């Protein structure tokens, strides 16, 4: 079963290399099968290059699709976006 939800990029620089790295690290470490969609494009969330190809700026609304089990994954991914991936810019 796939669940989806929308998150907003809150980092000033958009979804650049550092936040993508934090997201990929979480996805890979927890064996999560997820995709992110933005502006008609959908990419695997376990690839920094794929995530960077979204070119998502600050304020972009991204759809997250999770097909692996675990309700915590969605909550944690949402929290990463809300907390700007723990990065101060």
PyMOL Python script that loads the backbone (N, CA, C, O; Angstrom):
from pymol import cmd

cmd.read_pdbstr("""\
ATOM      1  N   UNK A   1       0.839  -1.175   0.000  1.00  0.00           N
ATOM      2  CA  UNK A   1       0.000   0.000   0.000  1.00  0.00           C
ATOM      3  C   UNK A   1       0.890   1.246   0.000  1.00  0.00           C
ATOM      4  O   UNK A   1       1.860   1.334   0.753  1.00  0.00           O
ATOM      5  N   UNK A   2       0.546   2.188  -0.843  1.00  0.00           N
ATOM      6  CA  UNK A   2       1.306   3.426  -0.941  1.00  0.00           C
ATOM      7  C   UNK A   2       0.532   4.553  -0.280  1.00  0.00           C
ATOM      8  O   UNK A   2      -0.668   4.716  -0.499  1.00  0.00           O
ATOM      9  N   UNK A   3       1.239   5.328   0.532  1.00  0.00           N
ATOM     10  CA  UNK A   3       0.624   6.516   1.114  1.00  0.00           C
ATOM     11  C   UNK A   3       1.330   7.732   0.529  1.00  0.00           C
ATOM     12  O   UNK A   3       2.486   7.651   0.113  1.00  0.00           O
ATOM     13  N   UNK A   4       0.632   8.847   0.501  1.00  0.00           N
ATOM     14  CA  UNK A   4       1.245  10.069  -0.006  1.00  0.00           C
ATOM     15  C   UNK A   4       0.823  11.248   0.854  1.00  0.00           C
ATOM     16  O   UNK A   4      -0.235  11.241   1.482  1.00  0.00           O
ATOM     17  N   UNK A   5       1.670  12.247   0.863  1.00  0.00           N
ATOM     18  CA  UNK A   5       1.389  13.477   1.591  1.00  0.00           C
ATOM     19  C   UNK A   5       2.225  14.581   0.968  1.00  0.00           C
ATOM     20  O   UNK A   5       3.158  14.318   0.208  1.00  0.00           O
ATOM     21  N   UNK A   6       1.881  15.815   1.298  1.00  0.00           N
ATOM     22  CA  UNK A   6       2.578  16.969   0.729  1.00  0.00           C
ATOM     23  C   UNK A   6       3.403  17.654   1.814  1.00  0.00           C
ATOM     24  O   UNK A   6       2.946  17.844   2.941  1.00  0.00           O
ATOM     25  N   UNK A   7       4.623  18.016   1.445  1.00  0.00           N
ATOM     26  CA  UNK A   7       5.515  18.781   2.322  1.00  0.00           C
ATOM     27  C   UNK A   7       5.933  20.044   1.574  1.00  0.00           C
ATOM     28  O   UNK A   7       5.890  20.099   0.345  1.00  0.00           O
ATOM     29  N   UNK A   8       6.333  21.044   2.331  1.00  0.00           N
ATOM     30  CA  UNK A   8       6.788  22.301   1.740  1.00  0.00           C
ATOM     31  C   UNK A   8       8.261  22.501   2.039  1.00  0.00           C
ATOM     32  O   UNK A   8       8.700  22.351   3.179  1.00  0.00           O
ATOM     33  N   UNK A   9       9.021  22.839   1.009  1.00  0.00           N
ATOM     34  CA  UNK A   9      10.446  23.113   1.181  1.00  0.00           C
ATOM     35  C   UNK A   9      10.570  24.444   1.914  1.00  0.00           C
ATOM     36  O   UNK A   9      10.088  25.471   1.438  1.00  0.00           O
ATOM     37  N   UNK A  10      11.218  24.418   3.074  1.00  0.00           N
ATOM     38  CA  UNK A  10      11.337  25.620   3.883  1.00  0.00           C
ATOM     39  C   UNK A  10      12.758  26.154   3.953  1.00  0.00           C
ATOM     40  O   UNK A  10      12.995  27.221   4.521  1.00  0.00           O
ATOM     41  N   UNK A  11      13.700  25.424   3.382  1.00  0.00           N
ATOM     42  CA  UNK A  11      15.082  25.888   3.352  1.00  0.00           C
ATOM     43  C   UNK A  11      15.204  27.067   2.389  1.00  0.00           C
ATOM     44  O   UNK A  11      14.638  27.033   1.296  1.00  0.00           O
ATOM     45  N   UNK A  12      15.936  28.105   2.783  1.00  0.00           N
ATOM     46  CA  UNK A  12      16.080  29.305   1.950  1.00  0.00           C
ATOM     47  C   UNK A  12      16.628  28.974   0.569  1.00  0.00           C
ATOM     48  O   UNK A  12      16.209  29.555  -0.432  1.00  0.00           O
ATOM     49  N   UNK A  13      17.562  28.041   0.523  1.00  0.00           N
ATOM     50  CA  UNK A  13      18.187  27.678  -0.745  1.00  0.00           C
ATOM     51  C   UNK A  13      17.440  26.604  -1.510  1.00  0.00           C
ATOM     52  O   UNK A  13      17.938  26.106  -2.520  1.00  0.00           O
ATOM     53  N   UNK A  14      16.259  26.242  -1.048  1.00  0.00           N
ATOM     54  CA  UNK A  14      15.499  25.186  -1.700  1.00  0.00           C
ATOM     55  C   UNK A  14      16.031  23.809  -1.337  1.00  0.00           C
ATOM     56  O   UNK A  14      16.745  23.644  -0.348  1.00  0.00           O
ATOM     57  N   UNK A  15      15.680  22.845  -2.135  1.00  0.00           N
ATOM     58  CA  UNK A  15      16.103  21.463  -1.881  1.00  0.00           C
ATOM     59  C   UNK A  15      17.468  21.264  -2.557  1.00  0.00           C
ATOM     60  O   UNK A  15      17.565  20.655  -3.623  1.00  0.00           O
ATOM     61  N   UNK A  16      18.517  21.790  -1.916  1.00  0.00           N
ATOM     62  CA  UNK A  16      19.867  21.711  -2.469  1.00  0.00           C
ATOM     63  C   UNK A  16      20.600  20.497  -1.893  1.00  0.00           C
ATOM     64  O   UNK A  16      19.978  19.657  -1.242  1.00  0.00           O
ATOM     65  N   UNK A  17      21.890  20.394  -2.119  1.00  0.00           N
ATOM     66  CA  UNK A  17      22.659  19.192  -1.797  1.00  0.00           C
ATOM     67  C   UNK A  17      22.609  18.787  -0.328  1.00  0.00           C
ATOM     68  O   UNK A  17      22.448  17.604  -0.028  1.00  0.00           O
ATOM     69  N   UNK A  18      22.742  19.737   0.590  1.00  0.00           N
ATOM     70  CA  UNK A  18      22.783  19.363   2.004  1.00  0.00           C
ATOM     71  C   UNK A  18      21.461  18.775   2.485  1.00  0.00           C
ATOM     72  O   UNK A  18      21.482  17.705   3.095  1.00  0.00           O
ATOM     73  N   UNK A  19      20.311  19.409   2.248  1.00  0.00           N
ATOM     74  CA  UNK A  19      19.070  18.772   2.683  1.00  0.00           C
ATOM     75  C   UNK A  19      18.813  17.450   1.957  1.00  0.00           C
ATOM     76  O   UNK A  19      18.285  16.507   2.548  1.00  0.00           O
ATOM     77  N   UNK A  20      19.182  17.383   0.688  1.00  0.00           N
ATOM     78  CA  UNK A  20      19.006  16.121  -0.047  1.00  0.00           C
ATOM     79  C   UNK A  20      19.835  15.020   0.601  1.00  0.00           C
ATOM     80  O   UNK A  20      19.380  13.882   0.711  1.00  0.00           O
ATOM     81  N   UNK A  21      21.047  15.352   1.030  1.00  0.00           N
ATOM     82  CA  UNK A  21      21.913  14.375   1.688  1.00  0.00           C
ATOM     83  C   UNK A  21      21.314  13.864   2.984  1.00  0.00           C
ATOM     84  O   UNK A  21      21.377  12.669   3.272  1.00  0.00           O
ATOM     85  N   UNK A  22      20.728  14.770   3.773  1.00  0.00           N
ATOM     86  CA  UNK A  22      20.084  14.371   5.031  1.00  0.00           C
ATOM     87  C   UNK A  22      18.908  13.444   4.750  1.00  0.00           C
ATOM     88  O   UNK A  22      18.735  12.429   5.424  1.00  0.00           O
ATOM     89  N   UNK A  23      18.098  13.797   3.751  1.00  0.00           N
ATOM     90  CA  UNK A  23      16.933  12.981   3.412  1.00  0.00           C
ATOM     91  C   UNK A  23      17.356  11.599   2.911  1.00  0.00           C
ATOM     92  O   UNK A  23      16.806  10.587   3.346  1.00  0.00           O
ATOM     93  N   UNK A  24      18.317  11.555   2.009  1.00  0.00           N
ATOM     94  CA  UNK A  24      18.792  10.274   1.475  1.00  0.00           C
ATOM     95  C   UNK A  24      19.370   9.408   2.591  1.00  0.00           C
ATOM     96  O   UNK A  24      19.136   8.201   2.632  1.00  0.00           O
ATOM     97  N   UNK A  25      20.116  10.021   3.485  1.00  0.00           N
ATOM     98  CA  UNK A  25      20.702   9.265   4.600  1.00  0.00           C
ATOM     99  C   UNK A  25      19.609   8.598   5.435  1.00  0.00           C
ATOM    100  O   UNK A  25      19.743   7.433   5.808  1.00  0.00           O
ATOM    101  N   UNK A  26      18.534   9.322   5.729  1.00  0.00           N
ATOM    102  CA  UNK A  26      17.419   8.754   6.496  1.00  0.00           C
ATOM    103  C   UNK A  26      16.724   7.638   5.706  1.00  0.00           C
ATOM    104  O   UNK A  26      16.438   6.573   6.252  1.00  0.00           O
ATOM    105  N   UNK A  27      16.458   7.883   4.434  1.00  0.00           N
ATOM    106  CA  UNK A  27      15.764   6.912   3.575  1.00  0.00           C
ATOM    107  C   UNK A  27      16.557   5.604   3.503  1.00  0.00           C
ATOM    108  O   UNK A  27      15.999   4.522   3.689  1.00  0.00           O
ATOM    109  N   UNK A  28      17.849   5.709   3.234  1.00  0.00           N
ATOM    110  CA  UNK A  28      18.694   4.521   3.068  1.00  0.00           C
ATOM    111  C   UNK A  28      18.874   3.789   4.398  1.00  0.00           C
ATOM    112  O   UNK A  28      18.772   2.563   4.447  1.00  0.00           O
ATOM    113  N   UNK A  29      19.139   4.529   5.471  1.00  0.00           N
ATOM    114  CA  UNK A  29      19.381   3.909   6.776  1.00  0.00           C
ATOM    115  C   UNK A  29      18.163   3.144   7.283  1.00  0.00           C
ATOM    116  O   UNK A  29      18.301   2.177   8.032  1.00  0.00           O
ATOM    117  N   UNK A  30      16.976   3.575   6.876  1.00  0.00           N
ATOM    118  CA  UNK A  30      15.745   2.936   7.359  1.00  0.00           C
ATOM    119  C   UNK A  30      15.064   2.069   6.304  1.00  0.00           C
ATOM    120  O   UNK A  30      13.933   1.618   6.492  1.00  0.00           O
ATOM    121  N   UNK A  31      15.769   1.839   5.186  1.00  0.00           N
ATOM    122  CA  UNK A  31      15.270   0.958   4.128  1.00  0.00           C
ATOM    123  C   UNK A  31      13.846   1.324   3.698  1.00  0.00           C
ATOM    124  O   UNK A  31      12.967   0.466   3.621  1.00  0.00           O
ATOM    125  N   UNK A  32      13.638   2.608   3.421  1.00  0.00           N
ATOM    126  CA  UNK A  32      12.326   3.113   3.038  1.00  0.00           C
ATOM    127  C   UNK A  32      12.237   3.199   1.518  1.00  0.00           C
ATOM    128  O   UNK A  32      13.165   3.673   0.862  1.00  0.00           O
ATOM    129  N   UNK A  33      11.141   2.747   0.974  1.00  0.00           N
ATOM    130  CA  UNK A  33      10.894   2.863  -0.455  1.00  0.00           C
ATOM    131  C   UNK A  33      10.014   4.094  -0.661  1.00  0.00           C
ATOM    132  O   UNK A  33       8.810   4.061  -0.407  1.00  0.00           O
ATOM    133  N   UNK A  34      10.635   5.181  -1.128  1.00  0.00           N
ATOM    134  CA  UNK A  34       9.906   6.442  -1.261  1.00  0.00           C
ATOM    135  C   UNK A  34      10.286   7.153  -2.552  1.00  0.00           C
ATOM    136  O   UNK A  34      11.380   6.977  -3.090  1.00  0.00           O
ATOM    137  N   UNK A  35       9.349   7.958  -3.029  1.00  0.00           N
ATOM    138  CA  UNK A  35       9.561   8.813  -4.195  1.00  0.00           C
ATOM    139  C   UNK A  35       9.078  10.211  -3.835  1.00  0.00           C
ATOM    140  O   UNK A  35       8.207  10.385  -2.983  1.00  0.00           O
ATOM    141  N   UNK A  36       9.663  11.207  -4.504  1.00  0.00           N
ATOM    142  CA  UNK A  36       9.227  12.582  -4.343  1.00  0.00           C
ATOM    143  C   UNK A  36       8.781  13.102  -5.700  1.00  0.00           C
ATOM    144  O   UNK A  36       9.412  12.830  -6.721  1.00  0.00           O
ATOM    145  N   UNK A  37       7.694  13.850  -5.697  1.00  0.00           N
ATOM    146  CA  UNK A  37       7.183  14.419  -6.930  1.00  0.00           C
ATOM    147  C   UNK A  37       7.075  15.927  -6.845  1.00  0.00           C
ATOM    148  O   UNK A  37       6.633  16.474  -5.835  1.00  0.00           O
ATOM    149  N   UNK A  38       7.490  16.604  -7.927  1.00  0.00           N
ATOM    150  CA  UNK A  38       7.390  18.056  -7.995  1.00  0.00           C
ATOM    151  C   UNK A  38       7.372  18.485  -9.460  1.00  0.00           C
ATOM    152  O   UNK A  38       8.156  17.987 -10.268  1.00  0.00           O
ATOM    153  N   UNK A  39       6.495  19.392  -9.790  1.00  0.00           N
ATOM    154  CA  UNK A  39       6.411  19.980 -11.133  1.00  0.00           C
ATOM    155  C   UNK A  39       6.326  18.909 -12.231  1.00  0.00           C
ATOM    156  O   UNK A  39       6.987  19.018 -13.265  1.00  0.00           O
ATOM    157  N   UNK A  40       5.515  17.886 -11.998  1.00  0.00           N
ATOM    158  CA  UNK A  40       5.304  16.854 -13.003  1.00  0.00           C
ATOM    159  C   UNK A  40       6.399  15.810 -13.094  1.00  0.00           C
ATOM    160  O   UNK A  40       6.362  14.950 -13.974  1.00  0.00           O
ATOM    161  N   UNK A  41       7.370  15.872 -12.198  1.00  0.00           N
ATOM    162  CA  UNK A  41       8.477  14.917 -12.210  1.00  0.00           C
ATOM    163  C   UNK A  41       8.445  14.114 -10.918  1.00  0.00           C
ATOM    164  O   UNK A  41       8.167  14.664  -9.852  1.00  0.00           O
ATOM    165  N   UNK A  42       8.727  12.823 -11.004  1.00  0.00           N
ATOM    166  CA  UNK A  42       8.762  11.949  -9.829  1.00  0.00           C
ATOM    167  C   UNK A  42      10.099  11.220  -9.805  1.00  0.00           C
ATOM    168  O   UNK A  42      10.509  10.626 -10.802  1.00  0.00           O
ATOM    169  N   UNK A  43      10.782  11.267  -8.650  1.00  0.00           N
ATOM    170  CA  UNK A  43      12.120  10.667  -8.545  1.00  0.00           C
ATOM    171  C   UNK A  43      12.228   9.804  -7.304  1.00  0.00           C
ATOM    172  O   UNK A  43      11.452   9.949  -6.360  1.00  0.00           O
ATOM    173  N   UNK A  44      13.204   8.903  -7.317  1.00  0.00           N
ATOM    174  CA  UNK A  44      13.487   8.072  -6.153  1.00  0.00           C
ATOM    175  C   UNK A  44      14.109   8.931  -5.056  1.00  0.00           C
ATOM    176  O   UNK A  44      14.969   9.768  -5.330  1.00  0.00           O
ATOM    177  N   UNK A  45      13.677   8.725  -3.825  1.00  0.00           N
ATOM    178  CA  UNK A  45      14.159   9.527  -2.700  1.00  0.00           C
ATOM    179  C   UNK A  45      15.477   9.018  -2.135  1.00  0.00           C
ATOM    180  O   UNK A  45      15.998   9.601  -1.184  1.00  0.00           O
ATOM    181  N   UNK A  46      16.028   7.946  -2.694  1.00  0.00           N
ATOM    182  CA  UNK A  46      17.296   7.425  -2.184  1.00  0.00           C
ATOM    183  C   UNK A  46      18.479   7.837  -3.051  1.00  0.00           C
ATOM    184  O   UNK A  46      19.564   7.266  -2.938  1.00  0.00           O
ATOM    185  N   UNK A  47      18.274   8.828  -3.917  1.00  0.00           N
ATOM    186  CA  UNK A  47      19.336   9.292  -4.803  1.00  0.00           C
ATOM    187  C   UNK A  47      19.460  10.815  -4.713  1.00  0.00           C
ATOM    188  O   UNK A  47      18.523  11.543  -5.041  1.00  0.00           O
ATOM    189  N   UNK A  48      20.614  11.280  -4.271  1.00  0.00           N
ATOM    190  CA  UNK A  48      20.830  12.727  -4.171  1.00  0.00           C
ATOM    191  C   UNK A  48      20.690  13.380  -5.544  1.00  0.00           C
ATOM    192  O   UNK A  48      20.065  14.432  -5.672  1.00  0.00           O
ATOM    193  N   UNK A  49      21.264  12.765  -6.558  1.00  0.00           N
ATOM    194  CA  UNK A  49      21.188  13.358  -7.896  1.00  0.00           C
ATOM    195  C   UNK A  49      19.748  13.441  -8.395  1.00  0.00           C
ATOM    196  O   UNK A  49      19.353  14.436  -9.003  1.00  0.00           O
ATOM    197  N   UNK A  50      18.970  12.398  -8.137  1.00  0.00           N
ATOM    198  CA  UNK A  50      17.558  12.434  -8.536  1.00  0.00           C
ATOM    199  C   UNK A  50      16.821  13.553  -7.813  1.00  0.00           C
ATOM    200  O   UNK A  50      16.043  14.285  -8.424  1.00  0.00           O
ATOM    201  N   UNK A  51      17.066  13.687  -6.506  1.00  0.00           N
ATOM    202  CA  UNK A  51      16.400  14.738  -5.732  1.00  0.00           C
ATOM    203  C   UNK A  51      16.815  16.122  -6.217  1.00  0.00           C
ATOM    204  O   UNK A  51      15.974  17.012  -6.341  1.00  0.00           O
ATOM    205  N   UNK A  52      18.088  16.307  -6.489  1.00  0.00           N
ATOM    206  CA  UNK A  52      18.560  17.597  -6.994  1.00  0.00           C
ATOM    207  C   UNK A  52      17.926  17.943  -8.338  1.00  0.00           C
ATOM    208  O   UNK A  52      17.709  19.117  -8.639  1.00  0.00           O
ATOM    209  N   UNK A  53      17.631  16.932  -9.141  1.00  0.00           N
ATOM    210  CA  UNK A  53      17.041  17.169 -10.461  1.00  0.00           C
ATOM    211  C   UNK A  53      15.631  17.766 -10.373  1.00  0.00           C
ATOM    212  O   UNK A  53      15.108  18.271 -11.367  1.00  0.00           O
ATOM    213  N   UNK A  54      15.021  17.710  -9.193  1.00  0.00           N
ATOM    214  CA  UNK A  54      13.697  18.323  -9.030  1.00  0.00           C
ATOM    215  C   UNK A  54      13.786  19.852  -9.075  1.00  0.00           C
ATOM    216  O   UNK A  54      12.813  20.520  -9.424  1.00  0.00           O
ATOM    217  N   UNK A  55      14.955  20.407  -8.721  1.00  0.00           N
ATOM    218  CA  UNK A  55      15.158  21.866  -8.703  1.00  0.00           C
ATOM    219  C   UNK A  55      14.051  22.552  -7.908  1.00  0.00           C
ATOM    220  O   UNK A  55      13.501  23.562  -8.349  1.00  0.00           O
ATOM    221  N   UNK A  56      13.726  22.007  -6.742  1.00  0.00           N
ATOM    222  CA  UNK A  56      12.635  22.526  -5.921  1.00  0.00           C
ATOM    223  C   UNK A  56      13.108  23.719  -5.082  1.00  0.00           C
ATOM    224  O   UNK A  56      13.981  23.566  -4.228  1.00  0.00           O
ATOM    225  N   UNK A  57      12.540  24.895  -5.320  1.00  0.00           N
ATOM    226  CA  UNK A  57      12.943  26.086  -4.572  1.00  0.00           C
ATOM    227  C   UNK A  57      12.241  26.186  -3.223  1.00  0.00           C
ATOM    228  O   UNK A  57      11.359  25.387  -2.908  1.00  0.00           O
ATOM    229  N   UNK A  58      12.641  27.168  -2.439  1.00  0.00           N
ATOM    230  CA  UNK A  58      11.958  27.469  -1.186  1.00  0.00           C
ATOM    231  C   UNK A  58      10.487  27.704  -1.492  1.00  0.00           C
ATOM    232  O   UNK A  58      10.142  28.416  -2.435  1.00  0.00           O
ATOM    233  N   UNK A  59       9.628  27.101  -0.687  1.00  0.00           N
ATOM    234  CA  UNK A  59       8.184  27.249  -0.866  1.00  0.00           C
ATOM    235  C   UNK A  59       7.548  26.205  -1.768  1.00  0.00           C
ATOM    236  O   UNK A  59       6.323  26.141  -1.871  1.00  0.00           O
ATOM    237  N   UNK A  60       8.360  25.391  -2.419  1.00  0.00           N
ATOM    238  CA  UNK A  60       7.827  24.361  -3.310  1.00  0.00           C
ATOM    239  C   UNK A  60       7.039  23.323  -2.515  1.00  0.00           C
ATOM    240  O   UNK A  60       7.445  22.920  -1.426  1.00  0.00           O
ATOM    241  N   UNK A  61       5.922  22.903  -3.067  1.00  0.00           N
ATOM    242  CA  UNK A  61       5.133  21.838  -2.446  1.00  0.00           C
ATOM    243  C   UNK A  61       5.480  20.538  -3.145  1.00  0.00           C
ATOM    244  O   UNK A  61       5.274  20.386  -4.349  1.00  0.00           O
ATOM    245  N   UNK A  62       6.008  19.609  -2.374  1.00  0.00           N
ATOM    246  CA  UNK A  62       6.478  18.325  -2.898  1.00  0.00           C
ATOM    247  C   UNK A  62       5.582  17.218  -2.384  1.00  0.00           C
ATOM    248  O   UNK A  62       5.229  17.186  -1.205  1.00  0.00           O
ATOM    249  N   UNK A  63       5.215  16.312  -3.275  1.00  0.00           N
ATOM    250  CA  UNK A  63       4.438  15.147  -2.864  1.00  0.00           C
ATOM    251  C   UNK A  63       5.394  14.009  -2.561  1.00  0.00           C
ATOM    252  O   UNK A  63       6.267  13.677  -3.363  1.00  0.00           O
ATOM    253  N   UNK A  64       5.213  13.417  -1.393  1.00  0.00           N
ATOM    254  CA  UNK A  64       6.040  12.287  -0.964  1.00  0.00           C
ATOM    255  C   UNK A  64       5.183  11.030  -1.056  1.00  0.00           C
ATOM    256  O   UNK A  64       4.080  10.983  -0.512  1.00  0.00           O
ATOM    257  N   UNK A  65       5.691  10.019  -1.742  1.00  0.00           N
ATOM    258  CA  UNK A  65       5.014   8.726  -1.880  1.00  0.00           C
ATOM    259  C   UNK A  65       5.845   7.684  -1.144  1.00  0.00           C
ATOM    260  O   UNK A  65       7.022   7.497  -1.455  1.00  0.00           O
ATOM    261  N   UNK A  66       5.245   7.009  -0.174  1.00  0.00           N
ATOM    262  CA  UNK A  66       5.948   5.970   0.573  1.00  0.00           C
ATOM    263  C   UNK A  66       5.208   4.652   0.374  1.00  0.00           C
ATOM    264  O   UNK A  66       4.006   4.557   0.622  1.00  0.00           O
ATOM    265  N   UNK A  67       5.941   3.638  -0.078  1.00  0.00           N
ATOM    266  CA  UNK A  67       5.304   2.345  -0.296  1.00  0.00           C
ATOM    267  C   UNK A  67       5.834   1.263   0.638  1.00  0.00           C
ATOM    268  O   UNK A  67       5.404   0.111   0.569  1.00  0.00           O
ATOM    269  N   UNK A  68       6.769   1.634   1.510  1.00  0.00           N
ATOM    270  CA  UNK A  68       7.225   0.648   2.483  1.00  0.00           C
ATOM    271  C   UNK A  68       6.433   0.830   3.774  1.00  0.00           C
ATOM    272  O   UNK A  68       5.928   1.920   4.041  1.00  0.00           O
ATOM    273  N   UNK A  69       6.323  -0.213   4.565  1.00  0.00           N
ATOM    274  CA  UNK A  69       5.529  -0.133   5.794  1.00  0.00           C
ATOM    275  C   UNK A  69       6.164   0.784   6.832  1.00  0.00           C
ATOM    276  O   UNK A  69       7.362   1.063   6.788  1.00  0.00           O
ATOM    277  N   UNK A  70       5.353   1.237   7.748  1.00  0.00           N
ATOM    278  CA  UNK A  70       5.846   2.053   8.851  1.00  0.00           C
ATOM    279  C   UNK A  70       5.306   3.458   8.830  1.00  0.00           C
ATOM    280  O   UNK A  70       5.696   4.262   7.984  1.00  0.00           O
ATOM    281  N   UNK A  71       4.425   3.762   9.736  1.00  0.00           N
ATOM    282  CA  UNK A  71       3.827   5.092   9.813  1.00  0.00           C
ATOM    283  C   UNK A  71       4.843   6.137  10.233  1.00  0.00           C
ATOM    284  O   UNK A  71       4.703   7.313   9.898  1.00  0.00           O
ATOM    285  N   UNK A  72       5.870   5.714  10.968  1.00  0.00           N
ATOM    286  CA  UNK A  72       6.868   6.664  11.446  1.00  0.00           C
ATOM    287  C   UNK A  72       7.639   7.320  10.309  1.00  0.00           C
ATOM    288  O   UNK A  72       8.092   8.457  10.444  1.00  0.00           O
ATOM    289  N   UNK A  73       7.792   6.621   9.196  1.00  0.00           N
ATOM    290  CA  UNK A  73       8.571   7.168   8.080  1.00  0.00           C
ATOM    291  C   UNK A  73       7.967   8.475   7.582  1.00  0.00           C
ATOM    292  O   UNK A  73       8.684   9.460   7.406  1.00  0.00           O
ATOM    293  N   UNK A  74       6.675   8.493   7.356  1.00  0.00           N
ATOM    294  CA  UNK A  74       6.022   9.707   6.878  1.00  0.00           C
ATOM    295  C   UNK A  74       6.133  10.844   7.864  1.00  0.00           C
ATOM    296  O   UNK A  74       6.381  11.986   7.479  1.00  0.00           O
ATOM    297  N   UNK A  75       5.953  10.539   9.125  1.00  0.00           N
ATOM    298  CA  UNK A  75       6.055  11.570  10.159  1.00  0.00           C
ATOM    299  C   UNK A  75       7.480  12.107  10.240  1.00  0.00           C
ATOM    300  O   UNK A  75       7.686  13.311  10.395  1.00  0.00           O
ATOM    301  N   UNK A  76       8.455  11.220  10.135  1.00  0.00           N
ATOM    302  CA  UNK A  76       9.846  11.653  10.235  1.00  0.00           C
ATOM    303  C   UNK A  76      10.242  12.493   9.019  1.00  0.00           C
ATOM    304  O   UNK A  76      10.922  13.509   9.161  1.00  0.00           O
ATOM    305  N   UNK A  77       9.822  12.074   7.838  1.00  0.00           N
ATOM    306  CA  UNK A  77      10.139  12.841   6.626  1.00  0.00           C
ATOM    307  C   UNK A  77       9.490  14.221   6.695  1.00  0.00           C
ATOM    308  O   UNK A  77      10.118  15.218   6.339  1.00  0.00           O
ATOM    309  N   UNK A  78       8.247  14.284   7.146  1.00  0.00           N
ATOM    310  CA  UNK A  78       7.579  15.586   7.319  1.00  0.00           C
ATOM    311  C   UNK A  78       8.354  16.461   8.283  1.00  0.00           C
ATOM    312  O   UNK A  78       8.543  17.652   8.035  1.00  0.00           O
ATOM    313  N   UNK A  79       8.806  15.871   9.389  1.00  0.00           N
ATOM    314  CA  UNK A  79       9.558  16.620  10.389  1.00  0.00           C
ATOM    315  C   UNK A  79      10.881  17.137   9.815  1.00  0.00           C
ATOM    316  O   UNK A  79      11.311  18.239  10.158  1.00  0.00           O
ATOM    317  N   UNK A  80      11.527  16.357   8.950  1.00  0.00           N
ATOM    318  CA  UNK A  80      12.764  16.826   8.322  1.00  0.00           C
ATOM    319  C   UNK A  80      12.507  18.115   7.538  1.00  0.00           C
ATOM    320  O   UNK A  80      13.272  19.073   7.655  1.00  0.00           O
ATOM    321  N   UNK A  81      11.445  18.143   6.749  1.00  0.00           N
ATOM    322  CA  UNK A  81      11.113  19.329   5.971  1.00  0.00           C
ATOM    323  C   UNK A  81      10.748  20.500   6.886  1.00  0.00           C
ATOM    324  O   UNK A  81      11.213  21.620   6.675  1.00  0.00           O
ATOM    325  N   UNK A  82       9.928  20.248   7.886  1.00  0.00           N
ATOM    326  CA  UNK A  82       9.479  21.309   8.814  1.00  0.00           C
ATOM    327  C   UNK A  82      10.664  21.906   9.558  1.00  0.00           C
ATOM    328  O   UNK A  82      10.733  23.120   9.751  1.00  0.00           O
ATOM    329  N   UNK A  83      11.600  21.053   9.976  1.00  0.00           N
ATOM    330  CA  UNK A  83      12.762  21.505  10.746  1.00  0.00           C
ATOM    331  C   UNK A  83      13.951  21.873   9.857  1.00  0.00           C
ATOM    332  O   UNK A  83      15.078  21.995  10.338  1.00  0.00           O
ATOM    333  N   UNK A  84      13.696  22.048   8.575  1.00  0.00           N
ATOM    334  CA  UNK A  84      14.712  22.439   7.598  1.00  0.00           C
ATOM    335  C   UNK A  84      15.918  21.513   7.627  1.00  0.00           C
ATOM    336  O   UNK A  84      17.059  21.948   7.471  1.00  0.00           O
ATOM    337  N   UNK A  85      15.645  20.222   7.831  1.00  0.00           N
ATOM    338  CA  UNK A  85      16.653  19.160   7.804  1.00  0.00           C
ATOM    339  C   UNK A  85      17.735  19.349   8.860  1.00  0.00           C
ATOM    340  O   UNK A  85      18.828  18.794   8.742  1.00  0.00           O
ATOM    341  N   UNK A  86      17.431  20.135   9.897  1.00  0.00           N
ATOM    342  CA  UNK A  86      18.392  20.372  10.970  1.00  0.00           C
ATOM    343  C   UNK A  86      19.557  21.245  10.554  1.00  0.00           C
ATOM    344  O   UNK A  86      20.580  21.299  11.237  1.00  0.00           O
ATOM    345  N   UNK A  87      19.400  21.923   9.438  1.00  0.00           N
ATOM    346  CA  UNK A  87      20.475  22.764   8.913  1.00  0.00           C
ATOM    347  C   UNK A  87      20.151  24.224   9.158  1.00  0.00           C
ATOM    348  O   UNK A  87      19.000  24.641   9.027  1.00  0.00           O
ATOM    349  N   UNK A  88      21.150  24.993   9.509  1.00  0.00           N
ATOM    350  CA  UNK A  88      20.942  26.432   9.627  1.00  0.00           C
ATOM    351  C   UNK A  88      21.566  27.077   8.400  1.00  0.00           C
ATOM    352  O   UNK A  88      22.744  26.875   8.106  1.00  0.00           O
ATOM    353  N   UNK A  89      20.765  27.849   7.696  1.00  0.00           N
ATOM    354  CA  UNK A  89      21.259  28.469   6.461  1.00  0.00           C
ATOM    355  C   UNK A  89      21.335  29.947   6.631  1.00  0.00           C
ATOM    356  O   UNK A  89      21.728  30.656   5.705  1.00  0.00           O
TER     357      UNK A  89
END
""", "prot")
cmd.dss("prot")
cmd.show_as("cartoon", "prot")
cmd.util.cbc("prot")
cmd.orient("prot")
